[in-house]
């Protein structure tokens, strides 16, 4: 699907992204979230969000349009527009994005993954379902939300329909080994909720509610105009 012209006023009010999110921490204190979206308004894309040990939040996105959209939906201290290559193989995820190189080994789904798989995908991916299960999700996975806003006028719904644990990760940053895989702790602060504490990969549908009208002053700078 070709992207809409940048932020045209007649764009659909909700944009849908189908794919998966992998998240893990490292022994050196980096927390890394990788998005691989097979279906999106921009076509197939991937992105990476990194919070370093000092709390600085970086977005790595493959194009200016994708960077602007994500940075106006979430919160970052800096943005890097550079090729993001995420390759999914059976039981593996390979990532090369700017300074990050990483290989993730994916384990067998546990009880939560089985529970998510039991819900029909049409139901699991709907915003209504995401809103209904938000209290349950917060109780089972502290810090995780399925409905909310990162502070902008946009709202977002996460409809998860599968989950696998990560069993091992190798990652380097500018060629420096980041050490062994660790929990996502402290929680990441990009959006309205964190990734699960235990390293994992989640298949999901993300639905973003756009403003009815918007004007942009540059990447990541959005002001919604109220009617």
SVG drawing of the C-alpha trace seen along z (x, -y; Angstrom):
<svg xmlns="http://www.w3.org/2000/svg" viewBox="-15 -25 48 49">
<polyline fill="none" stroke="black" stroke-width="0.4" points="0.0,0.0 1.4,-3.4 1.7,-6.0 -0.8,-8.8 0.5,-12.2 2.1,-13.8 -0.7,-14.4 -3.4,-15.2 -6.6,-16.4 -8.7,-13.6 -6.6,-10.8 -8.5,-8.1 -9.0,-9.1 -7.5,-5.8 -4.3,-4.2 -3.6,-0.5 -0.3,1.3 -0.1,5.1 3.2,6.7 5.2,7.5 7.2,5.8 10.3,7.3 11.6,5.8 14.6,6.6 17.1,5.0 20.9,5.5 23.5,5.9 24.8,2.4 21.4,0.8 20.0,0.2 16.3,1.1 15.5,1.7 12.1,2.0 12.0,3.2 8.9,2.9 8.4,4.9 5.2,3.9 4.3,6.1 1.2,3.9 1.1,0.1 0.0,-3.1 3.7,-3.4 4.0,0.1 6.1,2.7 8.4,0.9 10.5,1.5 11.7,-0.9 13.8,-0.8 13.3,-2.7 16.2,-2.8 16.5,-4.2 20.1,-4.3 21.3,-3.8 21.0,-7.6 17.3,-7.7 17.9,-9.3 15.3,-8.1 16.3,-7.6 14.0,-6.7 15.7,-5.0 13.3,-5.2 13.8,-4.3 12.4,-7.6 11.5,-11.2 7.7,-10.5 7.9,-7.4 10.1,-9.3 7.7,-12.3 4.7,-10.1 6.2,-8.1 7.9,-11.1 4.5,-12.9 2.8,-9.9 5.5,-9.0 8.2,-10.9 11.9,-11.0 14.9,-13.1 16.5,-12.5 15.6,-10.9 17.9,-9.1 16.7,-8.5 18.6,-5.6 17.9,-2.2 16.3,0.2 16.7,3.8 14.7,6.4 14.7,10.0 12.4,12.6 13.4,16.2 12.0,19.3 12.9,18.8 15.2,15.8 15.1,12.0 18.1,10.2 18.3,6.4 20.6,3.9 19.6,0.2 22.2,-2.6 24.5,-1.9 22.5,1.2 23.2,4.8 21.3,7.5 20.3,11.2 17.3,12.4 16.4,16.1 12.7,16.7 11.4,19.4 8.2,21.4 5.0,19.6 4.0,19.9 0.6,19.8 0.0,16.1 0.8,16.7 -1.7,19.6 -4.3,17.4 -3.9,14.7 -4.0,17.2 -7.4,18.5 -9.0,15.1 -10.2,14.7 -7.9,12.3 -10.7,10.1 -11.7,9.6 -8.1,9.4 -7.1,6.7 -10.1,4.4 -9.8,1.1 -12.9,2.1 -11.2,5.3 -8.0,3.5 -9.9,1.0 -11.8,3.7 -8.8,5.8 -6.6,2.9 -7.3,3.4 -6.5,7.1 -3.3,6.4 -2.1,4.0 -2.7,6.5 -0.9,9.4 1.9,7.4 2.7,4.4 3.6,1.3 2.0,2.6 -1.1,0.8 -3.3,1.6 -5.0,-1.7 -3.9,-5.3 -1.9,-8.3 1.7,-9.4 0.6,-13.0 -0.3,-14.1 -3.9,-14.4 -3.5,-11.0 -4.8,-7.9 -3.6,-4.3 -4.9,-0.8 -2.7,2.3 -4.4,5.6 -2.1,8.5 -2.7,11.9 0.4,13.9 3.5,13.7 6.7,15.6 9.6,15.2 13.1,14.3 15.6,16.9 18.8,15.1 20.0,11.8 23.3,10.6 23.4,6.8 26.1,4.2 26.0,0.4 28.5,-1.3 30.4,2.0 30.4,2.2 28.9,5.4 25.9,4.5 26.3,7.6 23.8,10.3 20.0,10.1 18.2,8.5 14.7,7.5 13.2,4.3 13.9,2.5 13.3,-0.3 10.3,-0.5 10.8,-2.4 9.2,-5.8 8.4,-6.3 4.7,-6.0 1.7,-5.6 3.0,-2.2 6.1,0.0 7.0,3.2 6.6,6.4 9.4,6.6 10.5,10.1 12.1,10.0 9.5,11.0 8.1,10.7 4.5,9.8 2.4,10.1 -0.2,7.4 -2.3,4.8 -1.7,1.1 -4.4,-1.4 -3.6,-5.1 -6.4,-7.7 -5.3,-10.8 -6.3,-14.3 -9.1,-15.6 -6.8,-18.4 -3.1,-18.9 -0.3,-21.1 3.4,-20.3 6.4,-22.5 9.0,-19.9 9.7,-16.3 8.0,-15.3 6.4,-18.8 2.7,-18.6 -0.1,-20.9 -3.7,-19.7 -6.2,-22.3 -9.5,-22.0 -12.7,-22.6"/>
</svg>
